[in-house]
């Protein structure tokens, strides 16, 4: 959402009304004047078209030309700016409603895909489910002391969505991750305590043990179920 741009356009109109006469008195090179005239108009129209496209509005060339003429002829009064602001507020509300509907659709799809994926994964040999709903399969148990939530763990991992798309991988980056176990998502905190140093485990996190209704950036949608394959390289209970 380009929420700030609505006010930027209004501010541009106000600036034109207030300071247009000041700049009109300055002597400038004719070509430079023409270049700046084109650049400023092109810039503002690019922003306007971007916002219109996001709101699925087709700019009316006649109204665009009229707006440009009104600005150049100093016809944008404070009263007019008030009217324009109300129009832009209605436009922004419409964009927000469309965005919310789109997010809800994505979340619903992710929920349905995740439910099916977890049901299918639960049927695989060796898979167990904890009381919290975490699904896991131990590939290698590892050796040593049990991992505690306060331990610092060093791991290699690959994370995937139910469709198989990799959204994050320390393996692909070639650099293991290191963190305190109780400072990550709940599914990891619980799941990595099921193995020890040197252990490997598959984890399938329902949304409530991962990023929930919020998701995480563009990579992880709301209500996403996440699959991880994790190898515990080291455990350090003494690290600060």
Secondary structure, DSSP 8 states (H G I E B T S, - for coil): --HHHHHHHHHHHHHHHHHHHHHHTS---HHHHHHHHHHHHHHHHHHHHHHHHHTT----HHHHHHHHHHHHTT---HHHHHHHHHHHHHHHHHHHHHHHHHHHHHHHHHHHHHHHHHHHHHTSTT-EE-TTS-EEEEEE--BSS---TTSEEEEEEEEEETTS-EEEEHHHHT--EEEEGGGS-HHHHHHGGGS-BT-EEEEEE-GGGTTTTT-BTTTB-TT--EEEEEEEEEEETT--
